[in-house]
Amino acid sequence: MSGARVLLVDDEPEIRRLLSRHLKRLGYTVREAGDGEEAAAAAEDEIPDVVITDMAMPRLGGLELLEKLRSLDPGLPVIVLTGHASLENVIAAMRRGAAFDYLLKPLPDLTVLEVAVARALEVRRLRAQAREAFQVAAIRELAVTASDRILNPLNIISLSVERLARNEATAEGKAKAVANIEAAIETITKVVRQMRAVARYTPREVVPGLREIDLDQATRDEAGT
């Protein structure tokens, strides 16, 4: 993925410059950070496509940075550069989904970094495609749900108008027809408002198997309740 954004985090300037030059030669756009706090600020400013980070750093360590990045973008792939001493923590982070992969320091060859970055970007691309497919399916189901919720009250309005048009309708019958029309209009108005809320609604994560956006839940999420 030429031009992909890589956030490179390491408190050792020489290592950072070496890796940065190599990644830039491969066509990546590299942003450097000298510690975890600087990296977190950079990620908040612009979400990268992949992160490469050391573990032992001042101010904000690798594990804390992983959790921070996960809160910003749960699907962001993070490649951890680690020594044997912190390997157990990295594996635990991978199990939690906070880290995508790890490479042991010192790197035997920069090729291993190339492969890890390419694989991380490919996984991110595939996740984005899956997310788009799920969203398209959800929108289709949403259209069916909304049309059903609108068509039913429209039928009630049609029948009520027909009842009102009859000269033989009693006062009680007319009052009931008017009440039915008012209730149907209220239902349609609610659905339209929900649709407007859904237009601004984006789930944080796509749940595998998602095939329907719940109108009521989407409206509550949009309202922050």
C-alpha atoms as an extended CHARMM CRD file, in Angstrom:
* protein
*
       225  EXT
         1         1  MET       CA              0.0000000000        0.0000000000        0.0000000000  PROA      1               0.0000000000
         2         2  SER       CA              2.1510000000        2.8460000000       -1.3100000000  PROA      2               0.0000000000
         3         3  GLY       CA              1.8190000000        6.0480000000        0.6930000000  PROA      3               0.0000000000
         4         4  ALA       CA              0.3700000000        4.2840000000        3.7380000000  PROA      4               0.0000000000
         5         5  ARG       CA              0.8560000000        6.2330000000        6.9740000000  PROA      5               0.0000000000
         6         6  VAL       CA              3.2390000000        4.6290000000        9.4650000000  PROA      6               0.0000000000
         7         7  LEU       CA              3.6770000000        5.9500000000       13.0050000000  PROA      7               0.0000000000
         8         8  LEU       CA              7.1450000000        4.9230000000       14.2020000000  PROA      8               0.0000000000
         9         9  VAL       CA              7.7460000000        5.1180000000       17.9540000000  PROA      9               0.0000000000
        10        10  ASP       CA             11.1460000000        4.5980000000       19.5850000000  PROA      10              0.0000000000
        11        11  ASP       CA             13.0810000000        6.5950000000       22.1830000000  PROA      11              0.0000000000
        12        12  GLU       CA             16.4330000000        5.7560000000       20.5090000000  PROA      12              0.0000000000
        13        13  PRO       CA             16.9750000000        8.3320000000       17.7180000000  PROA      13              0.0000000000
        14        14  GLU       CA             19.4740000000        6.2060000000       15.7720000000  PROA      14              0.0000000000
        15        15  ILE       CA             17.1340000000        3.2090000000       15.5580000000  PROA      15              0.0000000000
        16        16  ARG       CA             14.2220000000        5.4920000000       14.6960000000  PROA      16              0.0000000000
        17        17  ARG       CA             16.1330000000        7.1780000000       11.8780000000  PROA      17              0.0000000000
        18        18  LEU       CA             17.3220000000        3.8320000000       10.4840000000  PROA      18              0.0000000000
        19        19  LEU       CA             13.8430000000        2.3400000000       10.3940000000  PROA      19              0.0000000000
        20        20  SER       CA             12.2870000000        5.5680000000        9.1310000000  PROA      20              0.0000000000
        21        21  ARG       CA             14.6850000000        5.8280000000        6.1790000000  PROA      21              0.0000000000
        22        22  HSD       CA             14.0600000000        2.2150000000        5.2310000000  PROA      22              0.0000000000
        23        23  LEU       CA             10.2760000000        2.5550000000        5.3760000000  PROA      23              0.0000000000
        24        24  LYS       CA             10.3530000000        5.7810000000        3.3680000000  PROA      24              0.0000000000
        25        25  ARG       CA             12.3850000000        4.0350000000        0.6630000000  PROA      25              0.0000000000
        26        26  LEU       CA              9.5560000000        1.5050000000        0.4710000000  PROA      26              0.0000000000
        27        27  GLY       CA              7.1000000000        4.3160000000       -0.2630000000  PROA      27              0.0000000000
        28        28  TYR       CA              5.5120000000        4.7290000000        3.1650000000  PROA      28              0.0000000000
        29        29  THR       CA              4.7430000000        8.0700000000        4.7710000000  PROA      29              0.0000000000
        30        30  VAL       CA              6.4720000000        7.9330000000        8.1500000000  PROA      30              0.0000000000
        31        31  ARG       CA              5.7630000000       10.0400000000       11.2210000000  PROA      31              0.0000000000
        32        32  GLU       CA              8.2230000000        9.6530000000       14.0800000000  PROA      32              0.0000000000
        33        33  ALA       CA              7.6570000000        9.8690000000       17.8360000000  PROA      33              0.0000000000
        34        34  GLY       CA             10.2770000000        9.6900000000       20.5820000000  PROA      34              0.0000000000
        35        35  ASP       CA              8.0560000000        8.3010000000       23.3380000000  PROA      35              0.0000000000
        36        36  GLY       CA              4.5670000000        7.0700000000       24.1380000000  PROA      36              0.0000000000
        37        37  GLU       CA              3.0610000000       10.4680000000       24.9480000000  PROA      37              0.0000000000
        38        38  GLU       CA              4.3320000000       11.9670000000       21.7010000000  PROA      38              0.0000000000
        39        39  ALA       CA              2.9730000000        8.9610000000       19.8030000000  PROA      39              0.0000000000
        40        40  ALA       CA             -0.4450000000        9.2110000000       21.4680000000  PROA      40              0.0000000000
        41        41  ALA       CA             -0.6640000000       12.8970000000       20.5550000000  PROA      41              0.0000000000
        42        42  ALA       CA              0.3250000000       12.1220000000       16.9480000000  PROA      42              0.0000000000
        43        43  ALA       CA             -2.3290000000        9.3860000000       16.7060000000  PROA      43              0.0000000000
        44        44  GLU       CA             -4.9830000000       11.7190000000       18.0950000000  PROA      44              0.0000000000
        45        45  ASP       CA             -3.9870000000       14.2900000000       15.4820000000  PROA      45              0.0000000000
        46        46  GLU       CA             -4.1710000000       11.7630000000       12.6280000000  PROA      46              0.0000000000
        47        47  ILE       CA             -4.8920000000        8.0360000000       12.8460000000  PROA      47              0.0000000000
        48        48  PRO       CA             -2.0980000000        6.1660000000       11.0370000000  PROA      48              0.0000000000
        49        49  ASP       CA             -2.5510000000        3.0070000000        8.9970000000  PROA      49              0.0000000000
        50        50  VAL       CA             -0.0780000000        1.0540000000       11.1110000000  PROA      50              0.0000000000
        51        51  VAL       CA              2.0140000000        1.7060000000       14.2260000000  PROA      51              0.0000000000
        52        52  ILE       CA              5.4880000000        0.3700000000       14.9800000000  PROA      52              0.0000000000
        53        53  THR       CA              6.4640000000        0.9070000000       18.5960000000  PROA      53              0.0000000000
        54        54  ASP       CA              9.1310000000        0.0340000000       21.1210000000  PROA      54              0.0000000000
        55        55  MET       CA              8.0250000000       -1.2030000000       24.5450000000  PROA      55              0.0000000000
        56        56  ALA       CA             10.4490000000        0.3590000000       27.0360000000  PROA      56              0.0000000000
        57        57  MET       CA             10.0370000000        4.1390000000       26.7010000000  PROA      57              0.0000000000
        58        58  PRO       CA              9.9620000000        7.1410000000       29.0630000000  PROA      58              0.0000000000
        59        59  ARG       CA              6.8160000000        9.0470000000       30.1050000000  PROA      59              0.0000000000
        60        60  LEU       CA              4.2910000000        6.6420000000       28.5030000000  PROA      60              0.0000000000
        61        61  GLY       CA              5.4000000000        3.0400000000       28.1160000000  PROA      61              0.0000000000
        62        62  GLY       CA              4.5370000000        0.5920000000       25.3570000000  PROA      62              0.0000000000
        63        63  LEU       CA              1.7020000000       -1.1950000000       27.1680000000  PROA      63              0.0000000000
        64        64  GLU       CA              0.0090000000        2.0890000000       28.0880000000  PROA      64              0.0000000000
        65        65  LEU       CA              0.4170000000        3.3090000000       24.5180000000  PROA      65              0.0000000000
        66        66  LEU       CA             -1.1750000000        0.1200000000       23.1820000000  PROA      66              0.0000000000
        67        67  GLU       CA             -4.2840000000        0.6950000000       25.2900000000  PROA      67              0.0000000000
        68        68  LYS       CA             -4.4140000000        4.3550000000       24.2580000000  PROA      68              0.0000000000
        69        69  LEU       CA             -4.1990000000        3.4530000000       20.5730000000  PROA      69              0.0000000000
        70        70  ARG       CA             -6.8280000000        0.7730000000       21.0110000000  PROA      70              0.0000000000
        71        71  SER       CA             -9.2260000000        3.3190000000       22.4890000000  PROA      71              0.0000000000
        72        72  LEU       CA             -8.6410000000        5.6280000000       19.5120000000  PROA      72              0.0000000000
        73        73  ASP       CA             -9.0580000000        2.9270000000       16.8620000000  PROA      73              0.0000000000
        74        74  PRO       CA             -9.7760000000       -0.6840000000       17.9210000000  PROA      74              0.0000000000
        75        75  GLY       CA             -8.7860000000       -1.9520000000       14.4730000000  PROA      75              0.0000000000
        76        76  LEU       CA             -5.4510000000       -0.1390000000       14.2580000000  PROA      76              0.0000000000
        77        77  PRO       CA             -2.6450000000       -2.7160000000       13.6990000000  PROA      77              0.0000000000
        78        78  VAL       CA              0.3080000000       -2.2140000000       16.0520000000  PROA      78              0.0000000000
        79        79  ILE       CA              3.6470000000       -3.9540000000       15.5610000000  PROA      79              0.0000000000
        80        80  VAL       CA              5.6810000000       -4.1030000000       18.7630000000  PROA      80              0.0000000000
        81        81  LEU       CA              9.4750000000       -4.1190000000       18.8410000000  PROA      81              0.0000000000
        82        82  THR       CA             10.4760000000       -5.9010000000       22.0310000000  PROA      82              0.0000000000
        83        83  GLY       CA             13.2430000000       -7.6980000000       23.8510000000  PROA      83              0.0000000000
        84        84  HSD       CA             12.8990000000      -11.0920000000       25.4810000000  PROA      84              0.0000000000
        85        85  ALA       CA             12.2850000000       -9.4750000000       28.8950000000  PROA      85              0.0000000000
        86        86  SER       CA              8.9580000000       -7.9400000000       27.8680000000  PROA      86              0.0000000000
        87        87  LEU       CA              7.8650000000      -10.6690000000       25.4490000000  PROA      87              0.0000000000
        88        88  GLU       CA              5.3030000000      -12.1190000000       27.8650000000  PROA      88              0.0000000000
        89        89  ASN       CA              3.5630000000       -8.7410000000       28.2040000000  PROA      89              0.0000000000
        90        90  VAL       CA              3.4470000000       -8.3230000000       24.4390000000  PROA      90              0.0000000000
        91        91  ILE       CA              1.8780000000      -11.7440000000       23.9370000000  PROA      91              0.0000000000
        92        92  ALA       CA             -0.7280000000      -10.8920000000       26.5750000000  PROA      92              0.0000000000
        93        93  ALA       CA             -1.4610000000       -7.6390000000       24.7120000000  PROA      93              0.0000000000
        94        94  MET       CA             -1.8890000000       -9.5720000000       21.4630000000  PROA      94              0.0000000000
        95        95  ARG       CA             -4.3930000000      -11.8810000000       23.1340000000  PROA      95              0.0000000000
        96        96  ARG       CA             -6.3910000000       -8.8330000000       24.2330000000  PROA      96              0.0000000000
        97        97  GLY       CA             -6.3020000000       -7.5130000000       20.6830000000  PROA      97              0.0000000000
        98        98  ALA       CA             -4.1790000000       -4.4870000000       21.6100000000  PROA      98              0.0000000000
        99        99  ALA       CA             -1.2030000000       -5.5870000000       19.4780000000  PROA      99              0.0000000000
       100       100  PHE       CA             -1.1730000000       -7.0860000000       15.9880000000  PROA      100             0.0000000000
       101       101  ASP       CA              2.3360000000       -8.5730000000       15.8470000000  PROA      101             0.0000000000
       102       102  TYR       CA              5.7380000000       -8.3960000000       17.5160000000  PROA      102             0.0000000000
       103       103  LEU       CA              9.3620000000       -8.4690000000       16.3780000000  PROA      103             0.0000000000
       104       104  LEU       CA             12.2800000000       -9.3060000000       18.6530000000  PROA      104             0.0000000000
       105       105  LYS       CA             15.0630000000       -6.7580000000       19.0200000000  PROA      105             0.0000000000
       106       106  PRO       CA             17.6190000000       -6.4610000000       17.6140000000  PROA      106             0.0000000000
       107       107  LEU       CA             16.0690000000       -7.1100000000       14.2260000000  PROA      107             0.0000000000
       108       108  PRO       CA             18.0910000000       -9.7180000000       12.3170000000  PROA      108             0.0000000000
       109       109  ASP       CA             17.1330000000       -8.1230000000        9.0050000000  PROA      109             0.0000000000
       110       110  LEU       CA             14.9310000000       -5.1940000000        7.9890000000  PROA      110             0.0000000000
       111       111  THR       CA             13.0950000000       -7.5640000000        5.6720000000  PROA      111             0.0000000000
       112       112  VAL       CA             11.1690000000       -8.9630000000        8.6470000000  PROA      112             0.0000000000
       113       113  LEU       CA              9.8830000000       -5.4520000000        9.3330000000  PROA      113             0.0000000000
       114       114  GLU       CA              8.8730000000       -5.0420000000        5.6730000000  PROA      114             0.0000000000
       115       115  VAL       CA              6.8740000000       -8.2630000000        5.7950000000  PROA      115             0.0000000000
       116       116  ALA       CA              5.2120000000       -7.3990000000        9.1090000000  PROA      116             0.0000000000
       117       117  VAL       CA              4.1580000000       -3.9390000000        7.9070000000  PROA      117             0.0000000000
       118       118  ALA       CA              2.8470000000       -5.2670000000        4.5870000000  PROA      118             0.0000000000
       119       119  ARG       CA              0.8490000000       -7.9690000000        6.3760000000  PROA      119             0.0000000000
       120       120  ALA       CA             -0.5930000000       -5.4690000000        8.8600000000  PROA      120             0.0000000000
       121       121  LEU       CA             -1.6970000000       -3.1410000000        6.0630000000  PROA      121             0.0000000000
       122       122  GLU       CA             -3.2710000000       -6.0060000000        4.1400000000  PROA      122             0.0000000000
       123       123  VAL       CA             -5.2400000000       -7.1150000000        7.2110000000  PROA      123             0.0000000000
       124       124  ARG       CA             -6.4080000000       -3.5210000000        7.7460000000  PROA      124             0.0000000000
       125       125  ARG       CA             -7.4940000000       -3.2930000000        4.1100000000  PROA      125             0.0000000000
       126       126  LEU       CA             -9.4540000000       -6.5530000000        4.3560000000  PROA      126             0.0000000000
       127       127  ARG       CA            -11.1200000000       -5.4000000000        7.5830000000  PROA      127             0.0000000000
       128       128  ALA       CA            -12.1720000000       -2.1760000000        5.8680000000  PROA      128             0.0000000000
       129       129  GLN       CA            -13.6870000000       -4.1440000000        2.9920000000  PROA      129             0.0000000000
       130       130  ALA       CA            -15.5470000000       -6.4000000000        5.4130000000  PROA      130             0.0000000000
       131       131  ARG       CA            -16.7980000000       -3.3710000000        7.3590000000  PROA      131             0.0000000000
       132       132  GLU       CA            -18.0950000000       -1.8090000000        4.1410000000  PROA      132             0.0000000000
       133       133  ALA       CA            -19.8510000000       -5.0350000000        3.1470000000  PROA      133             0.0000000000
       134       134  PHE       CA            -21.4990000000       -5.3190000000        6.5630000000  PROA      134             0.0000000000
       135       135  GLN       CA            -22.6140000000       -1.6860000000        6.4030000000  PROA      135             0.0000000000
       136       136  VAL       CA            -24.1390000000       -2.1270000000        2.9370000000  PROA      136             0.0000000000
       137       137  ALA       CA            -26.0720000000       -5.1770000000        4.1590000000  PROA      137             0.0000000000
       138       138  ALA       CA            -27.1950000000       -3.2490000000        7.2420000000  PROA      138             0.0000000000
       139       139  ILE       CA            -28.4060000000       -0.3220000000        5.1340000000  PROA      139             0.0000000000
       140       140  ARG       CA            -30.4450000000       -2.6640000000        2.9540000000  PROA      140             0.0000000000
       141       141  GLU       CA            -32.1060000000       -4.1850000000        6.0010000000  PROA      141             0.0000000000
       142       142  LEU       CA            -32.6560000000       -0.7100000000        7.3930000000  PROA      142             0.0000000000
       143       143  ALA       CA            -34.5030000000        0.3290000000        4.2380000000  PROA      143             0.0000000000
       144       144  VAL       CA            -36.7970000000       -2.7000000000        4.5210000000  PROA      144             0.0000000000
       145       145  THR       CA            -37.4440000000       -2.0560000000        8.2250000000  PROA      145             0.0000000000
       146       146  ALA       CA            -38.1890000000        1.6270000000        7.6870000000  PROA      146             0.0000000000
       147       147  SER       CA            -40.4810000000        0.9750000000        4.7190000000  PROA      147             0.0000000000
       148       148  ASP       CA            -42.4850000000       -1.5590000000        6.7350000000  PROA      148             0.0000000000
       149       149  ARG       CA            -42.8390000000        0.8700000000        9.6390000000  PROA      149             0.0000000000
       150       150  ILE       CA            -44.0690000000        3.5890000000        7.2860000000  PROA      150             0.0000000000
       151       151  LEU       CA            -46.3080000000        1.5100000000        5.0260000000  PROA      151             0.0000000000
       152       152  ASN       CA            -48.4040000000        0.1300000000        7.8730000000  PROA      152             0.0000000000
       153       153  PRO       CA            -49.5060000000        3.5350000000        9.2320000000  PROA      153             0.0000000000
       154       154  LEU       CA            -50.0140000000        4.7640000000        5.6510000000  PROA      154             0.0000000000
       155       155  ASN       CA            -52.5030000000        1.9320000000        5.1240000000  PROA      155             0.0000000000
       156       156  ILE       CA            -54.2740000000        2.9850000000        8.3350000000  PROA      156             0.0000000000
       157       157  ILE       CA            -54.4690000000        6.5670000000        7.0660000000  PROA      157             0.0000000000
       158       158  SER       CA            -55.8590000000        5.3970000000        3.7440000000  PROA      158             0.0000000000
       159       159  LEU       CA            -58.5710000000        3.2690000000        5.3890000000  PROA      159             0.0000000000
       160       160  SER       CA            -59.4350000000        6.0550000000        7.8490000000  PROA      160             0.0000000000
       161       161  VAL       CA            -59.7980000000        8.6280000000        5.0620000000  PROA      161             0.0000000000
       162       162  GLU       CA            -62.0400000000        6.2250000000        3.1840000000  PROA      162             0.0000000000
       163       163  ARG       CA            -64.1850000000        5.8410000000        6.3230000000  PROA      163             0.0000000000
       164       164  LEU       CA            -64.4260000000        9.6160000000        6.7260000000  PROA      164             0.0000000000
       165       165  ALA       CA            -65.4620000000       10.0170000000        3.0980000000  PROA      165             0.0000000000
       166       166  ARG       CA            -68.5360000000        7.8750000000        3.6730000000  PROA      166             0.0000000000
       167       167  ASN       CA            -71.5750000000       10.0200000000        4.3520000000  PROA      167             0.0000000000
       168       168  GLU       CA            -73.0620000000        7.3170000000        6.5730000000  PROA      168             0.0000000000
       169       169  ALA       CA            -70.1440000000        7.4370000000        9.0220000000  PROA      169             0.0000000000
       170       170  THR       CA            -71.2880000000        8.1870000000       12.5790000000  PROA      170             0.0000000000
       171       171  ALA       CA            -69.7580000000       10.8960000000       14.7460000000  PROA      171             0.0000000000
       172       172  GLU       CA            -68.1390000000        8.2050000000       16.8310000000  PROA      172             0.0000000000
       173       173  GLY       CA            -66.7500000000        6.5220000000       13.7090000000  PROA      173             0.0000000000
       174       174  LYS       CA            -65.3580000000        9.8220000000       12.4040000000  PROA      174             0.0000000000
       175       175  ALA       CA            -63.6970000000       10.5540000000       15.7450000000  PROA      175             0.0000000000
       176       176  LYS       CA            -62.0930000000        7.1200000000       15.7480000000  PROA      176             0.0000000000
       177       177  ALA       CA            -60.8700000000        7.5850000000       12.1690000000  PROA      177             0.0000000000
       178       178  VAL       CA            -59.3210000000       10.9490000000       13.0500000000  PROA      178             0.0000000000
       179       179  ALA       CA            -57.6140000000        9.4150000000       16.1030000000  PROA      179             0.0000000000
       180       180  ASN       CA            -56.2220000000        6.6170000000       13.9200000000  PROA      180             0.0000000000
       181       181  ILE       CA            -54.8720000000        9.1430000000       11.4200000000  PROA      181             0.0000000000
       182       182  GLU       CA            -53.2050000000       11.1810000000       14.1550000000  PROA      182             0.0000000000
       183       183  ALA       CA            -51.5900000000        8.0640000000       15.6430000000  PROA      183             0.0000000000
       184       184  ALA       CA            -50.3840000000        6.9450000000       12.2110000000  PROA      184             0.0000000000
       185       185  ILE       CA            -48.8870000000       10.3810000000       11.4910000000  PROA      185             0.0000000000
       186       186  GLU       CA            -47.1140000000       10.2880000000       14.8460000000  PROA      186             0.0000000000
       187       187  THR       CA            -45.6400000000        6.8750000000       13.9900000000  PROA      187             0.0000000000
       188       188  ILE       CA            -44.4300000000        8.0390000000       10.5720000000  PROA      188             0.0000000000
       189       189  THR       CA            -42.9130000000       11.1900000000       12.0850000000  PROA      189             0.0000000000
       190       190  LYS       CA            -41.0240000000        9.0820000000       14.6340000000  PROA      190             0.0000000000
       191       191  VAL       CA            -39.6060000000        6.8230000000       11.9170000000  PROA      191             0.0000000000
       192       192  VAL       CA            -38.5220000000        9.8180000000        9.8170000000  PROA      192             0.0000000000
       193       193  ARG       CA            -36.7600000000       11.3350000000       12.8290000000  PROA      193             0.0000000000
       194       194  GLN       CA            -35.0520000000        8.0240000000       13.5200000000  PROA      194             0.0000000000
       195       195  MET       CA            -33.8830000000        7.8380000000        9.9090000000  PROA      195             0.0000000000
       196       196  ARG       CA            -32.3870000000       11.3180000000       10.2010000000  PROA      196             0.0000000000
       197       197  ALA       CA            -30.5600000000       10.2210000000       13.3420000000  PROA      197             0.0000000000
       198       198  VAL       CA            -29.2830000000        7.0670000000       11.6400000000  PROA      198             0.0000000000
       199       199  ALA       CA            -27.9240000000        9.1950000000        8.7730000000  PROA      199             0.0000000000
       200       200  ARG       CA            -25.4320000000       10.6200000000       11.2950000000  PROA      200             0.0000000000
       201       201  TYR       CA            -24.9050000000        7.3360000000       13.1400000000  PROA      201             0.0000000000
       202       202  THR       CA            -21.7200000000        5.2760000000       12.7320000000  PROA      202             0.0000000000
       203       203  PRO       CA            -21.1400000000        2.2380000000       14.9610000000  PROA      203             0.0000000000
       204       204  ARG       CA            -17.6820000000        2.2610000000       16.5460000000  PROA      204             0.0000000000
       205       205  GLU       CA            -17.0500000000       -1.3230000000       15.6120000000  PROA      205             0.0000000000
       206       206  VAL       CA            -18.6660000000       -3.5990000000       13.0900000000  PROA      206             0.0000000000
       207       207  VAL       CA            -19.9750000000       -6.7050000000       14.7820000000  PROA      207             0.0000000000
       208       208  PRO       CA            -19.4040000000       -9.8600000000       12.7100000000  PROA      208             0.0000000000
       209       209  GLY       CA            -22.7260000000      -11.1200000000       11.4230000000  PROA      209             0.0000000000
       210       210  LEU       CA            -24.3710000000       -7.7000000000       11.6110000000  PROA      210             0.0000000000
       211       211  ARG       CA            -27.2320000000       -7.5580000000        9.1380000000  PROA      211             0.0000000000
       212       212  GLU       CA            -29.5130000000       -4.9050000000       10.5860000000  PROA      212             0.0000000000
       213       213  ILE       CA            -29.2620000000       -1.5090000000       12.1960000000  PROA      213             0.0000000000
       214       214  ASP       CA            -31.7850000000       -1.2060000000       14.9970000000  PROA      214             0.0000000000
       215       215  LEU       CA            -33.5760000000        2.1120000000       14.4980000000  PROA      215             0.0000000000
       216       216  ASP       CA            -34.3490000000        2.6110000000       18.1700000000  PROA      216             0.0000000000
       217       217  GLN       CA            -30.8220000000        1.6630000000       19.3150000000  PROA      217             0.0000000000
       218       218  ALA       CA            -29.1920000000        3.8520000000       16.6630000000  PROA      218             0.0000000000
       219       219  THR       CA            -31.2860000000        6.7970000000       17.7860000000  PROA      219             0.0000000000
       220       220  ARG       CA            -30.3220000000        6.2280000000       21.4340000000  PROA      220             0.0000000000
       221       221  ASP       CA            -26.6320000000        5.9540000000       20.4890000000  PROA      221             0.0000000000
       222       222  GLU       CA            -26.8410000000        9.1520000000       18.4290000000  PROA      222             0.0000000000
       223       223  ALA       CA            -28.4410000000       10.9370000000       21.3610000000  PROA      223             0.0000000000
       224       224  GLY       CA            -25.7670000000        9.5550000000       23.6980000000  PROA      224             0.0000000000
       225       225  THR       CA            -28.2370000000        7.8260000000       25.9930000000  PROA      225             0.0000000000
